[in-house]
Amino acid sequence: MKSRLFLIILLISGLVAIVSCSTKKGPDLTGIWKVADVKVEFNEQSSTPEMLRQVAEREKQTILEIQNDSVMSIIAGNTTYKAFWVLDQESGIINYRFEDMGARMTELGKLIDGTIVAESETAMGKIIVTYQKD
């Protein structure tokens, strides 16, 4: 009787483990993410249209290559940075840290309707970059 009960408990535990491993935990973000849109909201008193254009062009060169559920490359021009990332399922916020930064996380952006929207504040104003999966 005890061995039968043990066998039943073992089978149930195995099924739970299989189901939990195969259940998708969230959206699949793996792949190449390219800039779809850049909005630059700088103080008009301290910026020129040429400066706004240059900032937007620089941002458009950034590519996110999400390799798996924790590793990504941030490609900026000719430089590639390896990073670790996490998605907060509740808020949709994606945080990352570079390999050599210890445990300090930085907000990358927010997952909104299948896009990643990254906002950054600078001394000149705000930059909003929208990434779409390629």
C-alpha positions in Angstrom: 0.0 0.0 0.0 2.8 2.5 0.9 4.7 1.7 -2.3 1.5 2.3 -4.4 0.9 5.6 -2.6 4.6 6.6 -3.2 4.3 5.7 -6.9 1.1 7.8 -7.3 2.8 10.8 -5.6 5.9 10.3 -7.8 3.7 10.3 -10.9 1.8 13.4 -9.9 5.0 15.2 -9.1 6.4 14.2 -12.5 3.4 15.5 -14.3 3.5 18.8 -12.4 7.1 19.2 -13.3 6.5 18.4 -17.0 3.5 20.8 -17.3 5.3 23.6 -15.5 8.4 23.3 -17.7 6.4 23.3 -20.9 4.1 26.2 -19.9 5.1 29.4 -21.5 5.8 32.0 -18.9 5.4 35.1 -21.0 5.9 36.6 -24.5 8.8 35.3 -26.6 11.1 38.3 -27.0 14.0 36.4 -28.6 15.1 37.7 -32.0 16.3 41.0 -33.6 14.6 44.2 -32.5 15.2 47.3 -34.6 14.2 50.9 -34.2 10.8 51.6 -35.7 10.4 55.2 -34.4 12.4 57.9 -32.6 10.8 61.0 -31.0 13.2 63.7 -29.6 11.6 66.2 -27.3 14.3 68.7 -26.6 14.1 72.2 -25.4 13.8 74.3 -28.5 15.9 77.1 -26.9 18.9 74.9 -26.5 18.7 72.7 -29.6 18.7 73.0 -33.3 16.8 70.9 -35.9 20.1 69.5 -37.1 20.9 68.4 -33.5 17.5 66.7 -33.2 18.1 64.9 -36.5 21.6 63.7 -35.5 20.3 62.4 -32.2 17.5 60.5 -33.9 19.9 59.1 -36.5 22.2 57.8 -33.8 19.4 56.2 -32.0 18.1 54.5 -35.2 21.5 52.6 -35.4 20.8 50.7 -32.1 19.7 47.0 -32.5 18.7 44.7 -29.7 19.5 41.0 -30.3 17.6 39.0 -27.6 19.2 35.6 -27.7 17.3 33.8 -25.0 15.3 34.4 -21.8 18.2 36.2 -20.1 20.9 37.2 -22.6 21.0 39.9 -25.2 23.4 42.0 -27.2 22.9 45.7 -27.6 24.5 46.7 -30.9 25.3 50.4 -31.2 27.0 51.3 -34.4 30.1 49.1 -34.6 30.1 48.1 -30.9 28.3 45.2 -29.4 27.6 45.0 -25.7 26.6 41.8 -24.0 23.9 42.1 -21.3 21.6 40.1 -19.1 17.9 41.1 -19.1 14.7 40.4 -17.2 11.0 41.2 -17.9 8.7 42.1 -15.1 5.5 40.3 -16.3 3.2 42.5 -14.3 4.5 45.9 -15.4 6.0 45.0 -18.8 9.3 46.7 -17.9 12.5 45.2 -19.2 15.6 45.8 -17.2 19.2 44.9 -18.2 22.7 44.9 -16.9 26.0 44.7 -18.7 28.2 41.7 -17.9 30.7 43.8 -16.0 28.2 45.9 -14.0 27.6 43.5 -11.2 23.9 43.3 -10.1 23.0 46.9 -11.0 20.0 46.9 -13.4 19.0 49.7 -15.8 15.6 50.1 -17.3 15.6 49.3 -21.1 12.0 50.0 -21.8 8.4 48.8 -21.5 6.8 46.1 -23.5 3.7 47.7 -25.1 1.5 46.0 -27.7 4.4 43.9 -29.1 6.9 46.8 -29.1 9.6 47.9 -26.7 9.3 51.6 -25.9 12.4 53.1 -24.3 12.3 56.6 -22.8 15.4 58.4 -21.6 15.8 61.8 -20.0 18.8 63.9 -20.8 19.8 67.4 -19.8 18.4 68.6 -23.2 15.1 66.7 -23.0 13.5 63.4 -23.6 14.2 60.7 -26.2 11.6 58.0 -26.9 12.7 55.0 -29.0 10.2 52.3 -30.2 11.7 48.9 -31.1 9.9 46.3 -33.2 10.8 42.7 -33.7 12.3 42.2 -37.1 
